[in-house]
């Protein structure tokens, strides 16, 4: 996913924090270090405010806790895409 996100222009990226290998924080930080400015919506089953703060501090544009409503997910993606990168 990281390689594709660096090679292909997407409208937005939905990124989970808990991934095998690199976690979502690391992936997001690597994207930003590579100057990939695609809007990132980070998802997590974690519910702590520190997790949300870390996601935003590593470059995510928005954060959504699981479980979430599909309607809210789509609305947040539309908002990120409207704002652009």
MITI-363455 format. One record per atom (N, C-alpha, C, O): residue in one letter; atom name; x, y, z. Coordinates in nm, 4 decimals. Layout:
<nodes>
[a, CA, [X, Y, Z]]
...
</nodes>
This chain:
<nodes>
[x, N, [0.0807, -0.1197, 0.0000]]
[x, CA, [0.0000, 0.0000, 0.0000]]
[x, C, [0.0852, 0.1264, 0.0000]]
[x, O, [0.0531, 0.2237, -0.0682]]
[x, N, [0.1939, 0.1244, 0.0768]]
[x, CA, [0.2811, 0.2416, 0.0832]]
[x, C, [0.3413, 0.2719, -0.0539]]
[x, O, [0.3455, 0.3872, -0.0967]]
[x, N, [0.3873, 0.1683, -0.1216]]
[x, CA, [0.4475, 0.1867, -0.2547]]
[x, C, [0.3452, 0.2435, -0.3522]]
[x, O, [0.3760, 0.3360, -0.4274]]
[x, N, [0.2239, 0.1890, -0.3516]]
[x, CA, [0.1196, 0.2386, -0.4418]]
[x, C, [0.0802, 0.3821, -0.4082]]
[x, O, [0.0575, 0.4633, -0.4979]]
[x, N, [0.0722, 0.4129, -0.2797]]
[x, CA, [0.0351, 0.5489, -0.2395]]
[x, C, [0.1400, 0.6509, -0.2832]]
[x, O, [0.1080, 0.7677, -0.3053]]
[x, N, [0.2653, 0.6067, -0.2956]]
[x, CA, [0.3712, 0.6957, -0.3409]]
[x, C, [0.3762, 0.7053, -0.4933]]
[x, O, [0.4268, 0.8034, -0.5480]]
[x, N, [0.3239, 0.6035, -0.5616]]
[x, CA, [0.3369, 0.5977, -0.7075]]
[x, C, [0.2126, 0.6435, -0.7830]]
[x, O, [0.2229, 0.6879, -0.8974]]
[x, N, [0.0957, 0.6334, -0.7208]]
[x, CA, [-0.0307, 0.6623, -0.7883]]
[x, C, [-0.0996, 0.7785, -0.7163]]
[x, O, [-0.0999, 0.7844, -0.5934]]
[x, N, [-0.1573, 0.8696, -0.7925]]
[x, CA, [-0.2309, 0.9820, -0.7328]]
[x, C, [-0.3728, 0.9379, -0.6990]]
[x, O, [-0.4518, 0.9079, -0.7884]]
[x, N, [-0.4047, 0.9342, -0.5707]]
[x, CA, [-0.5387, 0.9001, -0.5230]]
[x, C, [-0.6084, 1.0265, -0.4745]]
[x, O, [-0.5429, 1.1254, -0.4416]]
[x, N, [-0.7407, 1.0234, -0.4702]]
[x, CA, [-0.8166, 1.1366, -0.4160]]
[x, C, [-0.8039, 1.1430, -0.2648]]
[x, O, [-0.7988, 1.2517, -0.2074]]
[x, N, [-0.7988, 1.0268, -0.1996]]
[x, CA, [-0.7856, 1.0178, -0.0543]]
[x, C, [-0.7348, 0.8787, -0.0197]]
[x, O, [-0.7461, 0.7852, -0.0989]]
[x, N, [-0.6790, 0.8672, 0.0996]]
[x, CA, [-0.6296, 0.7394, 0.1494]]
[x, C, [-0.6988, 0.7110, 0.2815]]
[x, O, [-0.7026, 0.7963, 0.3702]]
[x, N, [-0.7537, 0.5901, 0.2944]]
[x, CA, [-0.8096, 0.5423, 0.4209]]
[x, C, [-0.7049, 0.4477, 0.4785]]
[x, O, [-0.6687, 0.3483, 0.4155]]
[x, N, [-0.6567, 0.4789, 0.5976]]
[x, CA, [-0.5433, 0.4085, 0.6553]]
[x, C, [-0.5744, 0.3633, 0.7970]]
[x, O, [-0.6087, 0.4446, 0.8828]]
[x, N, [-0.5624, 0.2336, 0.8211]]
[x, CA, [-0.5831, 0.1789, 0.9557]]
[x, C, [-0.4536, 0.1923, 1.0351]]
[x, O, [-0.3452, 0.1813, 0.9780]]
[x, N, [-0.4629, 0.2157, 1.1640]]
[x, CA, [-0.3431, 0.2252, 1.2470]]
[x, C, [-0.2792, 0.0884, 1.2663]]
[x, O, [-0.1573, 0.0745, 1.2561]]
[x, N, [-0.3605, -0.0115, 1.2938]]
[x, CA, [-0.3074, -0.1433, 1.3284]]
[x, C, [-0.2898, -0.2279, 1.2027]]
[x, O, [-0.3822, -0.2962, 1.1586]]
[x, N, [-0.1699, -0.2220, 1.1462]]
[x, CA, [-0.1342, -0.2966, 1.0259]]
[x, C, [-0.0185, -0.3903, 1.0582]]
[x, O, [0.0593, -0.3636, 1.1498]]
[x, N, [-0.0067, -0.4991, 0.9842]]
[x, CA, [0.1114, -0.5845, 1.0030]]
[x, C, [0.2349, -0.5137, 0.9468]]
[x, O, [0.2244, -0.4393, 0.8493]]
[x, N, [0.3482, -0.5357, 1.0056]]
[x, CA, [0.4696, -0.4677, 0.9593]]
[x, C, [0.4698, -0.3244, 1.0077]]
[x, O, [0.4703, -0.3000, 1.1283]]
[x, N, [0.4695, -0.2297, 0.9165]]
[x, CA, [0.4608, -0.0892, 0.9543]]
[x, C, [0.3206, -0.0581, 1.0035]]
[x, O, [0.2231, -0.1049, 0.9449]]
[x, N, [0.3088, 0.0201, 1.1103]]
[x, CA, [0.1742, 0.0595, 1.1535]]
[x, C, [0.1312, 0.1837, 1.0756]]
[x, O, [0.2100, 0.2434, 1.0022]]
[x, N, [0.0068, 0.2205, 1.0929]]
[x, CA, [-0.0488, 0.3335, 1.0184]]
[x, C, [0.0226, 0.4649, 1.0447]]
[x, O, [0.0362, 0.5475, 0.9545]]
[x, N, [0.0687, 0.4850, 1.1692]]
[x, CA, [0.1439, 0.6063, 1.2005]]
[x, C, [0.2702, 0.6135, 1.1145]]
[x, O, [0.3027, 0.7177, 1.0576]]
[x, N, [0.3403, 0.5007, 1.1066]]
[x, CA, [0.4656, 0.4962, 1.0294]]
[x, C, [0.4402, 0.5163, 0.8803]]
[x, O, [0.5152, 0.5870, 0.8130]]
[x, N, [0.3342, 0.4537, 0.8292]]
[x, CA, [0.3005, 0.4693, 0.6875]]
[x, C, [0.2688, 0.6155, 0.6579]]
[x, O, [0.3177, 0.6710, 0.5594]]
[x, N, [0.1884, 0.6772, 0.7414]]
[x, CA, [0.1509, 0.8173, 0.7207]]
[x, C, [0.2742, 0.9070, 0.7274]]
[x, O, [0.2899, 0.9963, 0.6442]]
[x, N, [0.3608, 0.8845, 0.8244]]
[x, CA, [0.4827, 0.9655, 0.8369]]
[x, C, [0.5723, 0.9496, 0.7141]]
[x, O, [0.6306, 1.0473, 0.6670]]
[x, N, [0.5837, 0.8278, 0.6622]]
[x, CA, [0.6647, 0.8036, 0.5429]]
[x, C, [0.6047, 0.8727, 0.4200]]
[x, O, [0.6776, 0.9258, 0.3363]]
[x, N, [0.4724, 0.8716, 0.4099]]
[x, CA, [0.4070, 0.9414, 0.2985]]
[x, C, [0.4369, 1.0902, 0.3041]]
[x, O, [0.4724, 1.1507, 0.2029]]
[x, N, [0.4227, 1.1488, 0.4210]]
[x, CA, [0.4468, 1.2923, 0.4346]]
[x, C, [0.5942, 1.3257, 0.4119]]
[x, O, [0.6259, 1.4290, 0.3529]]
[x, N, [0.6848, 1.2385, 0.4584]]
[x, CA, [0.8283, 1.2610, 0.4361]]
[x, C, [0.8620, 1.2547, 0.2874]]
[x, O, [0.9546, 1.3214, 0.2412]]
[x, N, [0.7857, 1.1734, 0.2122]]
[x, CA, [0.8054, 1.1622, 0.0679]]
[x, C, [0.7277, 1.2704, -0.0080]]
[x, O, [0.7203, 1.2683, -0.1308]]
[x, N, [0.6704, 1.3640, 0.0663]]
[x, CA, [0.5921, 1.4744, 0.0105]]
[x, C, [0.4702, 1.4278, -0.0679]]
[x, O, [0.4344, 1.4857, -0.1705]]
[x, N, [0.4074, 1.3224, -0.0176]]
[x, CA, [0.2779, 1.2780, -0.0699]]
[x, C, [0.1733, 1.3479, 0.0157]]
[x, O, [0.1612, 1.3205, 0.1351]]
[x, N, [0.0978, 1.4384, -0.0458]]
[x, CA, [0.0028, 1.5217, 0.0283]]
[x, C, [-0.1416, 1.4791, 0.0085]]
[x, O, [-0.2328, 1.5568, 0.0366]]
[x, N, [-0.1642, 1.3582, -0.0389]]
[x, CA, [-0.2995, 1.3039, -0.0518]]
[x, C, [-0.3656, 1.3068, 0.0859]]
[x, O, [-0.3032, 1.2664, 0.1841]]
[x, N, [-0.4902, 1.3533, 0.0957]]
[x, CA, [-0.5581, 1.3531, 0.2256]]
[x, C, [-0.5671, 1.2118, 0.2830]]
[x, O, [-0.6001, 1.1170, 0.2117]]
[x, N, [-0.5372, 1.1985, 0.4129]]
[x, CA, [-0.5388, 1.0693, 0.4821]]
[x, C, [-0.6433, 1.0715, 0.5920]]
[x, O, [-0.6423, 1.1582, 0.6794]]
[x, N, [-0.7334, 0.9746, 0.5862]]
[x, CA, [-0.8299, 0.9499, 0.6936]]
[x, C, [-0.7818, 0.8257, 0.7664]]
[x, O, [-0.7789, 0.7172, 0.7083]]
[x, N, [-0.7442, 0.8400, 0.8922]]
[x, CA, [-0.6924, 0.7279, 0.9686]]
[x, C, [-0.8029, 0.6668, 1.0534]]
[x, O, [-0.8811, 0.7372, 1.1172]]
[x, N, [-0.8075, 0.5334, 1.0524]]
[x, CA, [-0.9065, 0.4576, 1.1282]]
[x, C, [-0.8384, 0.3845, 1.2421]]
[x, O, [-0.7215, 0.3471, 1.2321]]
[x, N, [-0.9126, 0.3639, 1.3517]]
[x, CA, [-0.8563, 0.2853, 1.4610]]
[x, C, [-0.9640, 0.2285, 1.5505]]
[x, O, [-1.0678, 0.2907, 1.5734]]
[x, N, [-0.9373, 0.1088, 1.6008]]
[x, CA, [-1.0221, 0.0496, 1.7036]]
[x, C, [-0.9821, 0.1049, 1.8400]]
[x, O, [-1.0554, 0.0886, 1.9375]]
[x, N, [-0.8661, 0.1702, 1.8473]]
[x, CA, [-0.8217, 0.2328, 1.9715]]
[x, C, [-0.9092, 0.3542, 1.9985]]
[x, O, [-0.9522, 0.4224, 1.9055]]
[x, N, [-0.9353, 0.3811, 2.1258]]
[x, CA, [-1.0271, 0.4907, 2.1546]]
[x, C, [-0.9654, 0.6002, 2.2406]]
[x, O, [-1.0366, 0.6857, 2.2933]]
[x, N, [-0.8350, 0.5980, 2.2547]]
[x, CA, [-0.7717, 0.6988, 2.3383]]
[x, C, [-0.7455, 0.8282, 2.2638]]
[x, O, [-0.7235, 0.8284, 2.1427]]
[x, N, [-0.7481, 0.9373, 2.3370]]
[x, CA, [-0.7222, 1.0669, 2.2760]]
[x, C, [-0.5768, 1.0779, 2.2299]]
[x, O, [-0.5473, 1.1525, 2.1365]]
[x, N, [-0.4858, 1.0043, 2.2942]]
[x, CA, [-0.3447, 1.0074, 2.2531]]
[x, C, [-0.3267, 0.9429, 2.1161]]
[x, O, [-0.2418, 0.9859, 2.0380]]
[x, N, [-0.4062, 0.8399, 2.0865]]
[x, CA, [-0.3993, 0.7750, 1.9550]]
[x, C, [-0.4441, 0.8715, 1.8457]]
[x, O, [-0.3820, 0.8801, 1.7397]]
[x, N, [-0.5507, 0.9428, 1.8723]]
[x, CA, [-0.6000, 1.0415, 1.7757]]
[x, C, [-0.4975, 1.1529, 1.7561]]
[x, O, [-0.4708, 1.1945, 1.6433]]
[x, N, [-0.4403, 1.2010, 1.8665]]
[x, CA, [-0.3399, 1.3074, 1.8577]]
[x, C, [-0.2177, 1.2602, 1.7793]]
[x, O, [-0.1646, 1.3350, 1.6971]]
[x, N, [-0.1726, 1.1378, 1.8035]]
[x, CA, [-0.0562, 1.0864, 1.7308]]
[x, C, [-0.0854, 1.0745, 1.5816]]
[x, O, [-0.0003, 1.1062, 1.4985]]
[x, N, [-0.2062, 1.0288, 1.5478]]
[x, CA, [-0.2435, 1.0176, 1.4063]]
[x, C, [-0.2378, 1.1540, 1.3387]]
[x, O, [-0.1819, 1.1671, 1.2298]]
[x, N, [-0.2941, 1.2533, 1.4012]]
[x, CA, [-0.2941, 1.3882, 1.3436]]
[x, C, [-0.1536, 1.4471, 1.3399]]
[x, O, [-0.1170, 1.5157, 1.2445]]
[x, N, [-0.0756, 1.4204, 1.4436]]
[x, CA, [0.0615, 1.4724, 1.4481]]
[x, C, [0.1536, 1.4060, 1.3466]]
[x, O, [0.2531, 1.4662, 1.3062]]
[x, N, [0.1231, 1.2836, 1.3044]]
[x, CA, [0.2077, 1.2175, 1.2042]]
[x, C, [0.1639, 1.2507, 1.0621]]
[x, O, [0.2245, 1.2040, 0.9658]]
[x, N, [0.0580, 1.3319, 1.0487]]
[x, CA, [0.0215, 1.3799, 0.9162]]
[x, C, [-0.1166, 1.3435, 0.8671]]
[x, O, [-0.1544, 1.3834, 0.7570]]
[x, N, [-0.1936, 1.2689, 0.9451]]
[x, CA, [-0.3304, 1.2369, 0.9036]]
[x, C, [-0.4145, 1.3647, 0.9023]]
[x, O, [-0.3926, 1.4559, 0.9821]]
[x, N, [-0.5098, 1.3694, 0.8115]]
[x, CA, [-0.5975, 1.4859, 0.8006]]
[x, C, [-0.7249, 1.4708, 0.8821]]
[x, O, [-0.7891, 1.5697, 0.9176]]
[x, N, [-0.7608, 1.3465, 0.9116]]
[x, CA, [-0.8816, 1.3196, 0.9896]]
[x, C, [-0.8639, 1.1854, 1.0575]]
[x, O, [-0.7767, 1.1068, 1.0204]]
[x, N, [-0.9469, 1.1595, 1.1572]]
[x, CA, [-0.9380, 1.0378, 1.2381]]
[x, C, [-1.0791, 0.9894, 1.2674]]
[x, O, [-1.1674, 1.0689, 1.2995]]
[x, N, [-1.0998, 0.8592, 1.2565]]
[x, CA, [-1.2316, 0.8017, 1.2818]]
[x, C, [-1.2138, 0.6741, 1.3624]]
[x, O, [-1.1355, 0.5862, 1.3262]]
[x, N, [-1.2889, 0.6652, 1.4737]]
[x, CA, [-1.2814, 0.5465, 1.5602]]
[x, C, [-1.3792, 0.4396, 1.5139]]
[x, O, [-1.4900, 0.4690, 1.4691]]
[x, N, [-1.3348, 0.3133, 1.5261]]
[x, CA, [-1.4219, 0.1993, 1.4983]]
[x, C, [-1.5002, 0.1683, 1.6252]]
[x, O, [-1.4477, 0.1903, 1.7343]]
[x, N, [-1.6197, 0.1198, 1.6165]]
[x, CA, [-1.6984, 0.1053, 1.4946]]
[x, C, [-1.7500, 0.2417, 1.4502]]
[x, O, [-1.7724, 0.3306, 1.5324]]
[x, N, [-1.7682, 0.2569, 1.3220]]
[x, CA, [-1.8160, 0.3824, 1.2680]]
[x, C, [-1.9280, 0.3556, 1.1694]]
[x, O, [-1.9442, 0.2441, 1.1197]]
[x, N, [-2.0036, 0.4580, 1.1427]]
[x, CA, [-2.1118, 0.4505, 1.0459]]
[x, C, [-2.0530, 0.4671, 0.9061]]
[x, O, [-1.9690, 0.5544, 0.8840]]
[x, N, [-2.0965, 0.3844, 0.8126]]
[x, CA, [-2.0527, 0.3961, 0.6738]]
[x, C, [-2.0900, 0.5331, 0.6183]]
[x, O, [-2.0145, 0.5922, 0.5411]]
[x, N, [-2.2059, 0.5829, 0.6578]]
[x, CA, [-2.2514, 0.7144, 0.6114]]
[x, C, [-2.1530, 0.8229, 0.6561]]
[x, O, [-2.1207, 0.9130, 0.5787]]
[x, N, [-2.1056, 0.8146, 0.7802]]
[x, CA, [-2.0107, 0.9130, 0.8321]]
[x, C, [-1.8755, 0.8983, 0.7626]]
[x, O, [-1.8122, 0.9986, 0.7296]]
[x, N, [-1.8305, 0.7752, 0.7399]]
[x, CA, [-1.7051, 0.7522, 0.6688]]
[x, C, [-1.7086, 0.8184, 0.5310]]
[x, O, [-1.6155, 0.8900, 0.4940]]
[x, N, [-1.8144, 0.7947, 0.4561]]
[x, CA, [-1.8260, 0.8511, 0.3214]]
[x, C, [-1.8340, 1.0037, 0.3274]]
[x, O, [-1.7748, 1.0714, 0.2433]]
[x, N, [-1.9056, 1.0585, 0.4245]]
[x, CA, [-1.9165, 1.2041, 0.4375]]
[x, C, [-1.7811, 1.2665, 0.4702]]
[x, O, [-1.7467, 1.3718, 0.4166]]
[x, N, [-1.7055, 1.2029, 0.5565]]
[x, CA, [-1.5727, 1.2550, 0.5905]]
[x, C, [-1.4787, 1.2487, 0.4709]]
[x, O, [-1.3987, 1.3399, 0.4498]]
[x, N, [-1.4878, 1.1411, 0.3922]]
[x, CA, [-1.4065, 1.1316, 0.2711]]
[x, C, [-1.4440, 1.2395, 0.1703]]
[x, O, [-1.3566, 1.2992, 0.1074]]
[x, N, [-1.5732, 1.2644, 0.1549]]
[x, CA, [-1.6164, 1.3718, 0.0637]]
[x, C, [-1.5602, 1.5061, 0.1107]]
[x, O, [-1.5156, 1.5865, 0.0288]]
[x, N, [-1.5621, 1.5311, 0.2427]]
[x, CA, [-1.5109, 1.6566, 0.2966]]
[x, C, [-1.3606, 1.6687, 0.2714]]
[x, O, [-1.3131, 1.7756, 0.2329]]
[x, N, [-1.2859, 1.5617, 0.2925]]
[x, CA, [-1.1407, 1.5650, 0.2677]]
[x, C, [-1.1121, 1.5926, 0.1204]]
[x, O, [-1.0239, 1.6719, 0.0874]]
[x, N, [-1.1863, 1.5273, 0.0329]]
[x, CA, [-1.1644, 1.5455, -0.1101]]
[x, C, [-1.1994, 1.6873, -0.1533]]
[x, O, [-1.1323, 1.7451, -0.2388]]
[x, N, [-1.3059, 1.7440, -0.0933]]
[x, CA, [-1.3428, 1.8833, -0.1240]]
[x, C, [-1.2309, 1.9789, -0.0871]]
[x, O, [-1.2021, 2.0732, -0.1609]]
[x, N, [-1.1677, 1.9546, 0.0271]]
[x, CA, [-1.0603, 2.0419, 0.0748]]
[x, C, [-0.9355, 2.0273, -0.0111]]
[x, O, [-0.8545, 2.1196, -0.0196]]
[x, N, [-0.9199, 1.9116, -0.0750]]
[x, CA, [-0.8019, 1.8888, -0.1593]]
[x, C, [-0.6788, 1.8602, -0.0771]]
[x, O, [-0.6848, 1.8505, 0.0455]]
[x, N, [-0.5675, 1.8469, -0.1454]]
[x, CA, [-0.4433, 1.8139, -0.0743]]
[x, C, [-0.3638, 1.9403, -0.0461]]
[x, O, [-0.2561, 1.9335, 0.0131]]
</nodes>
